[in-house]
């Protein structure tokens, strides 16, 4: 086969992609059908944040593109039919109203009253728009149904939901405001025009995308309805574990392997579930400044996370028993940190706004306690200004405050920040923590490994990763990691203040101390507790323990 034959074969294998309408039309079709992002995303097997990207300009590819095109074509055809039916109903109502108006005019003339024609009111035309109280939140968490006006109608129109007369129009569609008023008539919704007999008002629907063949291989049990809502975040974890165990007939290792493999999409689904009804929307793909972008394909960006890698050079005289403590769920606890909500905005000057979060170019203060405590910005080779995250900056400001007075305040030169909240991922964190606690209590190793994979991979892939295209927030990744490092540093400070000798601090979860650590830290497997990783002797009469930290 020649090179050109190989190319032709490759081109033949690439089939045509399904056509998609413009992004604003995609959202309009979903909203007109009164479907939430969560409902549509679940039917397509993606997350609501991915669907938001498709409605904002990005295009799906592959099989999911075909499914999405099929859904949009179906919505367009269905809504076009309903619109034609509504238009015919309105036309009939107008004819009846005009007849009634003419009859009323004749009666008024006979009785000497002012003719109704002097004050014409056309059916289907709204009277002066009257504000209606807020209708609450929709399923996407947006308040007031995106702020559409509600108009009171002089003449009732058929409700688009049940077909009965409605006295108001919402977002351009006649409908009832309360479920009690919106109930189907005995004969159902208004009949659509007969097939093959379009009216003058019927919109021509585009050709329907061919429905993909439904996969039946490996199907187990009755299929769940596409739009069925799960019972809660923790139930998502429980159902996933139970399903994996059932699929592999109780094989713990096989079930754990498949759950760990799909931990990233499952974590994104859990995130979307915990964000329902939230006050803030998660912006999955914001604009990012150059300092947060990798300088080379295999390189790093310019953010310094202040990862601890410190060992005490001189121990107190004598031999000592050193305990290596393991900090449980370090990244899980670090999910509670101040995360920026929107696009990062540039600012200059020394002021720090605690209501905002992001990254900051600072000149760090001199650290004079290296002999007994690690430097809070980590082991850095080059002096001068550097870009640090919000947790690192807040830690330095805290240590320079009147309570500790361990260093001078850092000098802030410029920042990229946005309005922030510490509770953005709190429900997500609590769901994982509760599942972890239950798994430990019940000795459930499958759930324990699954949950650990979910939060650790969630943090590590939210930056520039090919394994998670649904969330691109390198700023969040750096902030969460730095928060874990700051949490470890504060535990070292607590140990030092309580009279323990800190020997080593490594990564996110390794702290070596000399002394009665149990009077300082609670022992156990909960995220607020620590457990023993190792014990060894060190000092003038013993060789230093050389272990590799995390």
RODO-2510 file (C-alpha; in nm, 4 decimals, decimal comma):
residues 550
     n   res          X          Y          Z
     1     x     0,0000     0,0000     0,0000
     2     x     0,1379     0,3419    -0,0980
     3     x     0,1517     0,6395     0,1363
     4     x    -0,1393     0,7981    -0,0502
     5     x    -0,3490     0,4802    -0,0141
     6     x    -0,2907     0,4868     0,3596
     7     x    -0,4007     0,8490     0,3720
     8     x    -0,7116     0,7733     0,1659
     9     x    -0,8008     0,4886     0,4001
    10     x    -0,7604     0,7201     0,6968
    11     x    -0,9827     0,9834     0,5371
    12     x    -1,2467     0,7224     0,4550
    13     x    -1,2515     0,6148     0,8178
    14     x    -1,3361     0,9672     0,9306
    15     x    -1,7114     0,9992     0,8998
    16     x    -1,9000     1,3266     0,8757
    17     x    -1,9753     1,4912     1,2073
    18     x    -2,3323     1,5666     1,3045
    19     x    -2,4277     1,9289     1,2480
    20     x    -2,4989     2,1395     1,5553
    21     x    -2,6893     2,4690     1,5744
    22     x    -2,5140     2,7803     1,7108
    23     x    -2,4423     2,7731     2,0831
    24     x    -2,7114     3,0306     2,1739
    25     x    -2,9709     2,8190     1,9907
    26     x    -2,8679     2,5129     2,1920
    27     x    -2,9415     2,6875     2,5199
    28     x    -3,2634     2,8386     2,3842
    29     x    -3,3942     2,4955     2,2812
    30     x    -3,3186     2,3503     2,6244
    31     x    -3,4777     2,6397     2,8108
    32     x    -3,7879     2,6412     2,5902
    33     x    -3,8287     2,2710     2,6646
    34     x    -3,7914     2,3536     3,0369
    35     x    -3,5083     2,1093     3,0846
    36     x    -3,2356     2,1775     3,3380
    37     x    -2,8661     2,1415     3,2609
    38     x    -2,8502     1,8503     3,5053
    39     x    -3,1266     1,6628     3,3237
    40     x    -2,9761     1,7025     2,9779
    41     x    -2,6229     1,6316     3,0994
    42     x    -2,7319     1,3119     3,2717
    43     x    -2,9078     1,1909     2,9581
    44     x    -2,5928     1,2508     2,7520
    45     x    -2,3598     1,1039     3,0126
    46     x    -2,1652     1,4244     3,0762
    47     x    -2,1530     1,6822     3,3546
    48     x    -2,3571     2,0064     3,3609
    49     x    -2,0344     2,2062     3,3432
    50     x    -1,9509     2,0323     3,0157
    51     x    -2,2961     2,1143     2,8837
    52     x    -2,2427     2,4773     2,9867
    53     x    -1,9305     2,4803     2,7722
    54     x    -2,1260     2,3486     2,4736
    55     x    -2,3815     2,6264     2,5237
    56     x    -2,1040     2,8858     2,5461
    57     x    -1,9111     2,8099     2,2277
    58     x    -1,7295     2,4769     2,2608
    59     x    -1,8324     2,1781     2,0465
    60     x    -1,8425     1,8123     2,1488
    61     x    -1,6840     1,5436     1,9347
    62     x    -1,7302     1,1766     1,8640
    63     x    -2,0319     0,9740     1,9716
    64     x    -2,1523     1,2281     2,2259
    65     x    -2,1714     1,4902     1,9483
    66     x    -2,4084     1,2639     1,7540
    67     x    -2,6222     1,2136     2,0651
    68     x    -2,6304     1,5863     2,1367
    69     x    -2,7277     1,6671     1,7788
    70     x    -3,0046     1,4059     1,7940
    71     x    -3,1390     1,5623     2,1148
    72     x    -3,1323     1,9166     1,9741
    73     x    -3,3005     1,8085     1,6499
    74     x    -3,5692     1,6325     1,8519
    75     x    -3,6300     1,9363     2,0708
    76     x    -3,6435     2,1634     1,7665
    77     x    -3,8977     1,9436     1,5889
    78     x    -4,1118     1,9003     1,9014
    79     x    -4,1110     2,2686     1,9874
    80     x    -4,1877     2,3622     1,6247
    81     x    -4,4951     2,1351     1,6320
    82     x    -4,6115     2,2776     1,9651
    83     x    -4,5578     2,6312     1,8374
    84     x    -4,7685     2,5615     1,5303
    85     x    -5,0444     2,4147     1,7485
    86     x    -5,0357     2,7163     1,9778
    87     x    -5,0476     2,9547     1,6822
    88     x    -5,3554     2,7813     1,5383
    89     x    -5,5221     2,7949     1,8801
    90     x    -5,4433     3,1654     1,9085
    91     x    -5,5862     3,2270     1,5598
    92     x    -5,9070     3,0485     1,6548
    93     x    -5,9267     3,2494     1,9763
    94     x    -5,8741     3,5726     1,7828
    95     x    -6,1581     3,4827     1,5441
    96     x    -6,3927     3,4097     1,8329
    97     x    -6,2925     3,7296     2,0094
    98     x    -6,3471     3,9375     1,6962
    99     x    -6,6918     3,7815     1,6545
   100     x    -6,7750     3,8539     2,0177
   101     x    -6,6468     4,2087     1,9775
   102     x    -6,8657     4,2700     1,6709
   103     x    -7,1695     4,1269     1,8523
   104     x    -7,0927     4,3409     2,1558
   105     x    -7,0659     4,6497     1,9371
   106     x    -7,4041     4,5871     1,7823
   107     x    -7,5620     4,5353     2,1273
   108     x    -7,3990     4,8466     2,2617
   109     x    -7,5251     5,0509     1,9670
   110     x    -7,8787     4,9270     2,0222
   111     x    -7,8665     5,0154     2,3938
   112     x    -7,6874     5,3462     2,3444
   113     x    -7,3703     5,2374     2,5257
   114     x    -7,0233     5,3321     2,4041
   115     x    -6,9176     5,0895     2,1323
   116     x    -6,6482     4,8415     2,2315
   117     x    -6,4669     4,9113     1,9038
   118     x    -6,3544     5,2434     2,0483
   119     x    -6,1399     5,0463     2,2957
   120     x    -6,0088     4,7535     2,0889
   121     x    -5,8313     4,4738     2,2736
   122     x    -5,6765     4,2005     2,0610
   123     x    -5,6632     3,8539     2,2042
   124     x    -5,3068     3,7364     2,2574
   125     x    -5,1747     4,0878     2,3211
   126     x    -5,0525     4,1496     2,6728
   127     x    -5,1782     4,4340     2,8812
   128     x    -4,9373     4,6595     3,0633
   129     x    -4,6687     4,4333     3,2079
   130     x    -4,7326     4,3816     3,5759
   131     x    -4,4409     4,2759     3,7959
   132     x    -4,4921     3,9411     3,9608
   133     x    -4,3055     3,8316     4,2748
   134     x    -3,9889     3,6254     4,2322
   135     x    -4,0721     3,2693     4,1334
   136     x    -3,7755     3,1217     4,3238
   137     x    -3,4867     2,9226     4,1847
   138     x    -3,4907     2,6945     3,8859
   139     x    -3,3138     2,3613     3,8738
   140     x    -2,9858     2,5188     3,7644
   141     x    -2,9792     2,7437     4,0680
   142     x    -3,0610     3,0623     3,8756
   143     x    -3,2985     3,2848     4,0620
   144     x    -3,6216     3,4075     3,9121
   145     x    -3,6082     3,1990     3,5959
   146     x    -3,3246     3,4079     3,4455
   147     x    -3,5272     3,7242     3,5107
   148     x    -3,7896     3,6910     3,2354
   149     x    -4,0883     3,9251     3,2625
   150     x    -4,4272     3,7857     3,3553
   151     x    -4,7192     3,9542     3,1775
   152     x    -5,0830     3,9427     3,2725
   153     x    -5,3081     3,8814     2,9727
   154     x    -5,6400     4,0542     2,9105
   155     x    -5,7704     3,7510     2,7227
   156     x    -5,6599     3,4042     2,8393
   157     x    -5,4436     3,1944     2,6128
   158     x    -5,3886     2,8151     2,6049
   159     x    -5,1200     2,7062     2,8543
   160     x    -4,8225     2,5490     2,6776
   161     x    -4,8077     2,2816     2,9477
   162     x    -5,1668     2,1677     2,9904
   163     x    -5,3689     2,3424     2,7155
   164     x    -5,6163     2,5064     2,9552
   165     x    -5,6657     2,8867     2,9499
   166     x    -5,3923     3,0761     3,1356
   167     x    -5,4046     3,4407     3,2383
   168     x    -5,0339     3,5160     3,2199
   169     x    -4,7384     3,4744     2,9886
   170     x    -4,3895     3,3783     3,1158
   171     x    -4,0848     3,4249     2,8901
   172     x    -4,3177     3,4681     2,5928
   173     x    -4,5226     3,1533     2,6624
   174     x    -4,8702     3,1389     2,8114
   175     x    -4,8685     2,9163     3,1202
   176     x    -4,9970     2,8790     3,4736
   177     x    -4,7785     2,9980     3,7589
   178     x    -4,8781     2,7286     4,0094
   179     x    -4,8934     2,3496     3,9650
   180     x    -5,2436     2,3444     4,1136
   181     x    -5,3780     2,5510     3,8239
   182     x    -5,1779     2,3621     3,5611
   183     x    -5,3524     2,0297     3,5048
   184     x    -5,4389     1,8506     3,1801
   185     x    -5,7860     1,8728     3,0342
   186     x    -5,9980     1,5629     2,9815
   187     x    -5,8967     1,5402     2,6218
   188     x    -5,5292     1,6249     2,6799
   189     x    -5,3249     1,8919     2,5093
   190     x    -5,4425     2,0593     2,1875
   191     x    -5,4130     1,8357     1,8856
   192     x    -5,1225     1,8924     1,6505
   193     x    -5,1952     1,9454     1,2814
   194     x    -5,2329     1,6208     1,0852
   195     x    -4,9120     1,4773     0,9532
   196     x    -4,8288     1,5898     0,6042
   197     x    -5,0629     1,8923     0,6264
   198     x    -4,8505     2,1816     0,7561
   199     x    -5,0274     2,5086     0,8175
   200     x    -4,9062     2,8482     0,7085
   201     x    -4,7625     2,8994     1,0557
   202     x    -4,5773     2,5685     1,0798
   203     x    -4,2006     2,6039     1,1069
   204     x    -4,0034     2,3710     0,8889
   205     x    -3,7868     2,1498     1,1072
   206     x    -3,4425     2,0455     0,9804
   207     x    -3,3767     1,6813     0,8911
   208     x    -3,3528     1,4685     1,2029
   209     x    -3,0171     1,3246     1,2960
   210     x    -3,0130     0,9478     1,2674
   211     x    -3,0621     0,7982     1,6105
   212     x    -2,7519     0,6070     1,7240
   213     x    -2,7953     0,2373     1,7839
   214     x    -2,8551     0,1607     2,1499
   215     x    -2,5851    -0,0540     2,3032
   216     x    -2,7202    -0,3621     2,4756
   217     x    -2,4016    -0,5528     2,5409
   218     x    -2,3316    -0,5914     2,9098
   219     x    -2,6700    -0,4525     3,0153
   220     x    -2,7633    -0,5581     3,3651
   221     x    -3,1119    -0,5092     3,5029
   222     x    -3,3681    -0,2486     3,4064
   223     x    -3,2301     0,0769     3,2744
   224     x    -3,2766     0,3858     3,4883
   225     x    -3,4890     0,6632     3,3420
   226     x    -3,2619     0,9185     3,1780
   227     x    -3,3913     1,2119     3,3832
   228     x    -3,4334     1,0353     3,7172
   229     x    -3,2801     1,2371     3,9970
   230     x    -3,0470     1,0566     4,2368
   231     x    -3,1353     1,0640     4,6030
   232     x    -2,8224     1,2472     4,7185
   233     x    -2,4438     1,2947     4,6845
   234     x    -2,3482     1,0156     4,9243
   235     x    -2,5889     0,7813     4,7454
   236     x    -2,3967     0,8397     4,4217
   237     x    -2,0868     0,6960     4,5873
   238     x    -2,2757     0,4069     4,7469
   239     x    -2,4546     0,3151     4,4238
   240     x    -2,1310     0,3256     4,2253
   241     x    -1,9601     0,0891     4,4694
   242     x    -2,2557    -0,1482     4,4839
   243     x    -2,2814    -0,1508     4,1045
   244     x    -1,9103    -0,2267     4,0604
   245     x    -1,9235    -0,5100     4,3140
   246     x    -2,2321    -0,6569     4,1492
   247     x    -2,0769    -0,6318     3,8039
   248     x    -1,7650    -0,8175     3,9192
   249     x    -1,9549    -1,0653     4,1411
   250     x    -1,8069    -0,9461     4,4666
   251     x    -1,4451    -0,9370     4,3468
   252     x    -1,3067    -0,6578     4,5675
   253     x    -0,9866    -0,6037     4,3689
   254     x    -1,1638    -0,5893     4,0313
   255     x    -1,4341    -0,3553     4,1632
   256     x    -1,1741    -0,1258     4,3213
   257     x    -0,9713    -0,1142     3,9990
   258     x    -1,2669    -0,0120     3,7835
   259     x    -1,3835     0,2495     4,0372
   260     x    -1,0382     0,4059     4,0637
   261     x    -1,0170     0,4156     3,6845
   262     x    -1,3383     0,6171     3,6550
   263     x    -1,2739     0,8326     3,9629
   264     x    -1,2331     1,1556     3,7647
   265     x    -1,5691     1,1610     3,5791
   266     x    -1,7419     1,0312     3,8926
   267     x    -1,5873     1,3130     4,0963
   268     x    -1,7139     1,5664     3,8421
   269     x    -2,0617     1,4166     3,8593
   270     x    -2,0508     1,4358     4,2393
   271     x    -1,9372     1,7985     4,2171
   272     x    -2,2316     1,8850     3,9931
   273     x    -2,4715     1,7076     4,2286
   274     x    -2,3420     1,8995     4,5305
   275     x    -2,3636     2,2320     4,3421
   276     x    -2,7396     2,2058     4,2828
   277     x    -2,9172     2,5095     4,4218
   278     x    -2,5849     2,6717     4,5073
   279     x    -2,5545     3,0467     4,5203
   280     x    -2,2549     3,0596     4,2879
   281     x    -2,1982     2,8974     3,9487
   282     x    -1,8773     2,7091     3,8865
   283     x    -1,6953     2,8652     3,5897
   284     x    -1,5224     2,5626     3,4441
   285     x    -1,3127     2,7278     3,1701
   286     x    -1,2306     3,0920     3,2563
   287     x    -0,9660     3,3150     3,1082
   288     x    -0,6296     3,2413     3,2681
   289     x    -0,3287     3,4791     3,2842
   290     x     0,0007     3,3681     3,1316
   291     x     0,1636     3,3110     3,4709
   292     x    -0,0786     3,0185     3,5235
   293     x     0,0044     2,8589     3,1879
   294     x     0,2832     2,6078     3,1337
   295     x     0,5913     2,7695     2,9847
   296     x     0,6729     2,4562     2,7826
   297     x     0,4883     2,1356     2,6984
   298     x     0,6616     1,9458     2,9809
   299     x     0,7391     2,2450     3,1974
   300     x     0,5554     2,4247     3,4756
   301     x     0,3877     2,7589     3,5171
   302     x     0,5203     3,0392     3,7394
   303     x     0,3255     2,9626     4,0585
   304     x     0,5189     2,8625     4,3713
   305     x     0,3116     2,6309     4,5944
   306     x     0,5441     2,6406     4,8999
   307     x     0,5700     2,2625     4,9322
   308     x     0,7534     2,1700     5,2563
   309     x     1,0698     1,9618     5,2262
   310     x     1,2535     2,0285     5,5482
   311     x     1,4673     1,8276     5,7893
   312     x     1,6070     1,9638     6,1130
   313     x     1,9851     1,9889     6,0967
   314     x     2,0639     1,9611     6,4678
   315     x     1,8713     1,7581     6,7252
   316     x     1,8818     1,8102     7,1003
   317     x     2,1677     1,6213     7,2686
   318     x     2,1148     1,2523     7,3320
   319     x     1,9206     0,9744     7,1678
   320     x     1,5543     1,0299     7,0836
   321     x     1,2624     0,8280     6,9614
   322     x     1,1126     1,0017     6,6598
   323     x     0,7546     0,9384     6,5511
   324     x     0,6631     0,9891     6,1874
   325     x     0,3001     1,1007     6,1852
   326     x     0,0705     1,0616     5,8856
   327     x    -0,1839     1,3417     5,8347
   328     x    -0,5099     1,1857     5,7173
   329     x    -0,6952     1,3140     5,4106
   330     x    -0,4670     1,6126     5,3535
   331     x    -0,6059     1,7056     5,0124
   332     x    -0,9604     1,6328     5,1306
   333     x    -0,9267     1,8859     5,4137
   334     x    -0,7599     2,1340     5,1773
   335     x    -1,0758     2,1525     4,9636
   336     x    -1,1931     2,4041     5,2234
   337     x    -0,9978     2,7051     5,1053
   338     x    -1,0746     3,0444     4,9532
   339     x    -1,1315     2,9811     4,5825
   340     x    -1,1839     3,2573     4,3230
   341     x    -1,5237     3,2433     4,1569
   342     x    -1,4873     3,4367     3,8351
   343     x    -1,2213     3,5614     3,5995
   344     x    -0,8979     3,6675     3,7669
   345     x    -0,8459     4,0441     3,7514
   346     x    -0,5082     4,2149     3,7643
   347     x    -0,4235     4,4715     4,0332
   348     x    -0,1122     4,6394     4,1679
   349     x    -0,0239     4,7667     4,5104
   350     x     0,0443     4,6349     4,8605
   351     x    -0,3174     4,6063     4,9773
   352     x    -0,4672     4,2615     5,0412
   353     x    -0,8452     4,2143     5,0208
   354     x    -0,9558     3,9148     5,2276
   355     x    -1,2793     3,8990     5,0303
   356     x    -1,0845     3,8026     4,7188
   357     x    -0,8510     3,5175     4,6313
   358     x    -0,5959     3,4332     4,3663
   359     x    -0,2215     3,4513     4,3130
   360     x     0,0185     3,7252     4,4201
   361     x     0,3668     3,8419     4,3268
   362     x     0,5432     3,9018     4,6599
   363     x     0,8843     3,9500     4,8113
   364     x     0,8793     3,7047     5,1032
   365     x     1,0157     3,8074     5,4428
   366     x     1,3372     3,6758     5,5932
   367     x     1,2885     3,3590     5,7987
   368     x     1,5061     3,3337     6,1085
   369     x     1,3683     3,0120     6,2602
   370     x     1,5071     2,7553     6,0150
   371     x     1,6767     2,5681     6,2981
   372     x     1,3479     2,4638     6,4607
   373     x     1,0713     2,5294     6,2049
   374     x     1,0539     2,5034     5,8244
   375     x     1,0316     2,8174     5,6140
   376     x     0,6602     2,8764     5,5387
   377     x     0,7385     2,9359     5,1700
   378     x     0,9281     2,6060     5,1411
   379     x     1,2863     2,5431     5,0369
   380     x     1,3628     2,8009     4,7694
   381     x     1,6982     2,8311     4,5952
   382     x     1,6647     3,1770     4,4377
   383     x     1,5938     3,4965     4,6333
   384     x     1,3685     3,7771     4,5200
   385     x     0,9997     3,8128     4,4257
   386     x     0,7895     3,5084     4,3345
   387     x     0,4269     3,4252     4,2573
   388     x     0,2515     3,2564     4,5493
   389     x    -0,1043     3,1464     4,6135
   390     x    -0,3660     3,2848     4,8485
   391     x    -0,3078     3,0225     5,1246
   392     x     0,0668     3,0962     5,1273
   393     x     0,0095     3,4715     5,1438
   394     x    -0,2475     3,4376     5,4231
   395     x    -0,0108     3,2128     5,6178
   396     x     0,2688     3,4711     5,5938
   397     x     0,0337     3,7522     5,6965
   398     x    -0,0831     3,5428     5,9918
   399     x     0,2715     3,4673     6,1073
   400     x     0,3659     3,8353     6,0806
   401     x     0,0652     3,9406     6,2902
   402     x     0,0605     4,0395     6,6578
   403     x    -0,0174     3,6865     6,7793
   404     x     0,2924     3,5126     6,6398
   405     x     0,5325     3,7899     6,5271
   406     x     0,7601     3,5337     6,3625
   407     x     0,8467     3,7424     6,0559
   408     x     0,7861     4,0699     5,8794
   409     x     0,4822     4,1042     5,6496
   410     x     0,5442     4,0037     5,2870
   411     x     0,5646     4,2812     5,0308
   412     x     0,2856     4,2511     4,7695
   413     x     0,3696     4,3872     4,4233
   414     x     0,0781     4,2746     4,2039
   415     x    -0,2054     4,0237     4,2087
   416     x    -0,4533     3,8319     3,9951
   417     x    -0,7657     3,7836     4,2076
   418     x    -1,1425     3,7429     4,1955
   419     x    -1,4244     3,7478     4,4465
   420     x    -1,3921     3,4309     4,6528
   421     x    -1,5650     3,1989     4,8961
   422     x    -1,4247     2,9376     5,1323
   423     x    -1,7314     2,7171     5,0916
   424     x    -1,7356     2,6659     4,7154
   425     x    -1,6436     2,2963     4,7454
   426     x    -1,7716     2,2443     5,0998
   427     x    -2,0673     2,0183     5,0138
   428     x    -1,8428     1,8211     4,7808
   429     x    -1,5859     1,7829     5,0604
   430     x    -1,8444     1,6813     5,3188
   431     x    -1,9962     1,4171     5,0884
   432     x    -1,6536     1,2600     5,0374
   433     x    -1,5678     1,2894     5,4068
   434     x    -1,8947     1,1255     5,5162
   435     x    -1,8445     0,8392     5,2703
   436     x    -1,4863     0,7987     5,3925
   437     x    -1,5908     0,7948     5,7599
   438     x    -1,8594     0,5340     5,6923
   439     x    -1,6173     0,3192     5,4949
   440     x    -1,3618     0,3247     5,7783
   441     x    -1,6283     0,2372     6,0333
   442     x    -1,7518    -0,0557     5,8242
   443     x    -1,4115    -0,1752     5,7062
   444     x    -1,5110    -0,1030     5,3449
   445     x    -1,1800    -0,0902     5,1592
   446     x    -1,3457    -0,0531     4,8181
   447     x    -1,5249     0,2706     4,9081
   448     x    -1,2183     0,3985     5,0930
   449     x    -0,9898     0,3603     4,7906
   450     x    -1,2604     0,4954     4,5579
   451     x    -1,3116     0,8113     4,7654
   452     x    -0,9375     0,8666     4,7993
   453     x    -0,8957     0,8404     4,4229
   454     x    -1,1840     1,0822     4,3662
   455     x    -1,0498     1,3713     4,5695
   456     x    -0,6805     1,3201     4,4904
   457     x    -0,7346     1,2885     4,1140
   458     x    -0,9886     1,5714     4,1190
   459     x    -0,7220     1,8047     4,2560
   460     x    -0,4382     1,6802     4,0358
   461     x    -0,6301     1,6942     3,7048
   462     x    -0,8165     2,0249     3,7273
   463     x    -0,5223     2,2049     3,5697
   464     x    -0,3816     2,1340     3,2233
   465     x    -0,4652     1,7625     3,2108
   466     x    -0,5856     1,5378     2,9304
   467     x    -0,7744     1,3276     3,1845
   468     x    -1,0193     1,5998     3,2859
   469     x    -1,1471     1,8238     3,0079
   470     x    -1,4551     1,9272     3,2080
   471     x    -1,2706     2,1567     3,4497
   472     x    -0,9785     2,3829     3,3651
   473     x    -0,8871     2,5693     3,6831
   474     x    -0,5083     2,5651     3,7372
   475     x    -0,5586     2,8453     3,9883
   476     x    -0,7801     2,6191     4,2006
   477     x    -0,5305     2,3335     4,1723
   478     x    -0,2449     2,5483     4,3028
   479     x    -0,4589     2,6969     4,5803
   480     x    -0,5815     2,3583     4,7073
   481     x    -0,2319     2,2113     4,7042
   482     x    -0,0911     2,5144     4,8822
   483     x    -0,3666     2,4935     5,1413
   484     x    -0,2616     2,1343     5,2145
   485     x     0,0997     2,2493     5,2575
   486     x    -0,0095     2,5386     5,4796
   487     x    -0,2181     2,3009     5,6924
   488     x     0,0872     2,0780     5,7459
   489     x     0,3005     2,3790     5,8372
   490     x     0,0444     2,4917     6,0967
   491     x     0,0533     2,1435     6,2524
   492     x     0,4292     2,1771     6,2783
   493     x     0,3839     2,5129     6,4479
   494     x     0,1298     2,3623     6,6884
   495     x     0,3704     2,0813     6,7766
   496     x     0,6522     2,3326     6,8343
   497     x     0,4344     2,5567     7,0518
   498     x     0,3290     2,2543     7,2631
   499     x     0,6893     2,1623     7,3383
   500     x     0,7513     1,8920     7,0786
   501     x     1,0688     1,8982     6,8730
   502     x     0,9845     1,9073     6,5037
   503     x     1,2301     1,6899     6,3105
   504     x     1,0881     1,6775     5,9600
   505     x     0,8001     1,8153     5,7495
   506     x     0,7479     1,6685     5,4048
   507     x     0,4834     1,7176     5,1352
   508     x     0,1222     1,7250     5,2479
   509     x     0,1019     1,4620     5,5184
   510     x     0,4349     1,3739     5,6813
   511     x     0,5385     1,5269     6,0144
   512     x     0,8177     1,3832     6,2334
   513     x     0,8311     1,4859     6,5995
   514     x     1,0074     1,4038     6,9257
   515     x     0,7995     1,3910     7,2412
   516     x     0,4563     1,2900     7,3671
   517     x     0,2623     1,3777     7,0542
   518     x    -0,0631     1,2183     7,1791
   519     x    -0,1222     1,5089     7,4158
   520     x    -0,1141     1,7405     7,1112
   521     x    -0,2817     1,5429     6,8332
   522     x    -0,5727     1,2961     6,8445
   523     x    -0,4852     0,9521     6,7124
   524     x    -0,7111     0,7829     6,4600
   525     x    -0,8074     0,7672     6,0939
   526     x    -1,0478     1,0634     6,0738
   527     x    -0,9437     1,3735     5,8809
   528     x    -0,9048     1,5627     6,2105
   529     x    -0,6728     1,2928     6,3510
   530     x    -0,3250     1,1545     6,2776
   531     x    -0,1827     0,8059     6,2701
   532     x     0,1666     0,6640     6,3156
   533     x     0,3537     0,5945     5,9926
   534     x     0,6884     0,4948     6,1449
   535     x     0,9080     0,5225     6,4561
   536     x     1,2874     0,5364     6,4726
   537     x     1,5696     0,6563     6,6925
   538     x     1,7896     0,9541     6,6144
   539     x     2,0505     1,1634     6,7923
   540     x     2,4187     1,1755     6,8709
   541     x     2,4410     0,8030     6,9392
   542     x     2,2184     0,6822     6,6521
   543     x     2,2381     0,7114     6,2763
   544     x     2,0014     0,9565     6,1261
   545     x     1,6921     0,7959     5,9814
   546     x     1,6920     0,8444     5,6075
   547     x     1,3405     0,7859     5,4733
   548     x     1,1806     0,9160     5,1648
   549     x     0,8806     1,1383     5,2340
   550     x     0,5852     1,1948     5,0102
***
